[in-house]
Amino acid sequence: MIKLAKDNEWLFIDKSGLLINPNSKELKKSILNSNAYKFLENPHNFLDDLEKNKPIT
């Protein structure tokens, strides 16, 4: 995925609209801030926050 993006001069975009250069360091940072990662890290807290209508950041 990173090679394809580099070869075509593409950028990635996260849920906040932040543009991310196609390199593993920046992608890792974005993934660690993602809802998917938060769910995998602690599904109970993530779902509790959703149930309470707490904004997921």
Secondary structure by P-SEA (a helix, b strand, c coil): caaaaaaabbbbbccccccccccaaaaaaaaaacaaaaaaacaaaaaaaaaaccccc
